[in-house]
Amino acid sequence: MHRLVFGILLVAASCQQATEKQDSGKVRLFGQIEGDSPSGQTIQLFDALDREMTSDIAEDGRFSLEMPLSSPGYFLLRVDSKPIQLYLSENYNLTLRLEAGSPEVQITGRGSENNQYIRAFERFEAANKPAYDRLLVRHEEDFLLEARRYRSKCEAFLSNYQAKNVNLDPKFISKERARILYAWANRLVQYPEAHLFYTGEDEFAVSANYHDYKKTVNLDAIDLLTLPEYQNFVTSYIDYEAEILKKKGDKRDLDQIRFDLVTQDINETGVRDFAMFSILRRAMQHGLSGVTKDLLSIFYDQCQNSLMLAEIRGEEHGWLRIAPGKTAPAIKGVTLSGERVNLSQFEGKFIYLNFWASWCTPCTSEYATFAHVAEVIDSNSIVLMSISLDTDRDIWQRHSRERTKPVIDLFLTKDVVNEVREEYQIRSLPRYILVDPSGKIIDSNAPGPSDAALLSLLASFELAALD
């Protein structure tokens, strides 16, 4: 297991109220890590929309970053790989202390009471949360009973904690009650499809009364939009309703159905913006399809959230930079033998790029199919290159030795990894890209080795023989 390499983390986070000249306050995060070799690590802060701010840690262990705060809400702080959920509001001033290798976080200062509850609830969940993979195989009546029972236990825990800690912010308590409600509702939304997946049954239909839970939830609750559980519920609800329509024979693209459901079922502008934003961000993980381009036009016309607009425009521009015909961004790395390699040295050959990581199961499951591809390609005309996004060189080496040769395995330094992720729009793994002999991109989202379409694509350039 990876260990944090520092001793004590000292963080101060403050949220300042907006002035007349500001649209919002800011979360300011600053501090110093004490211990051995803190430099090279990063501090990351994510807001409710998963926007990220990152700070490298200097040689003396100091770091600082800031992020807009439009309203009180939940943030995720990552220290190296350790996630810490925080609730931040105006005028909070928190100090966090974290021992390396310990799951415990000590929080003091203004606003600490609310954040101490979050830590307490995390411990409660760890001890009491049902194993939902086992729960989802149960019949509807048993599933509903267990889901409701756990919701009641969560509500009782919150009430008991509040009774013993009178300084908790009433607004925070209200949000925590909503978190419990929407975590429960989200499980109910997901149950029908998840039951089919876990049981392997061909068909499954819930009872006529199953969807009564919808009477207790609200798709227009803009004040809950900073809740991860509410966000998950909104997206799961739209996904489920879209799948139902698709199964009934709707011929529209699934994302088009989702967009239409958003405009049909969600009236509150802020929630509607978020739902469209979420659909697009997920769709754009794999490029810009014709349908996605159509939905982008609708989004740009209707969305009123400037931050969401800016992020989606940034994603679109990122994909346009690596569209077919564009020059593939430079990549420099090191092979298993220690040789330094870059893309430009393979000019005159096609290059099939595979971005992967050791922790990505779909990536490692492709090892065997790479063997078949390597056998049928014209190795004089095309290079197979696997680029790891791992940051641990030892782990990369162990996995790379298992891979089929003559694949060229590259390891990137930590600073280069982040740059390559952005330039190639790596939002999910594995990812495959085909580059022509002049260094121009042919397909920025090419088929994988296990997809028959890959050999057809390569054969169209006389790079492989079809069986």
Secondary structure, DSSP 8 states (H G I E B T S, - for coil): -----EEEEEEEEEEE---TT-SSEEEEEEEEEEES--TT-EEEEE-TT--EEEEE--TTSEEEEEEEESSSEEEEEEETTEEEEEEE-TT-EEEEEEBTT-S-EEEEEETHHHHHHHHHHHHHHHHH---HHHHTTS-HHHHHHHHHHHHHHHHHHHHHHHHH-TTS-HHHHHHHHHHHHHHHHHHHHHHHHHHHHHH--S-----TTGGGGGGG--TT-GGGTT-HHHHHHHHHHHHHHHHHHHHTT--S-HHHHHHHHHHHH---HHHHHHHHHHHHHHHGGG---HHHHHHHHHHHHH---HHHHHHHHHHHHHHHHTSTTSB----EEE-TTS-EEEGGGGTTSEEEEEEE-TT-HHHHTTHHHHHHHHHHB-TTTEEEEEEE--S-HHHHHHHHTTS-TT-EEEE--HHHHHHHHHHTT--SSSEEEEE-TTSBEEETT---TTSHHHHHHHHHTTSB---
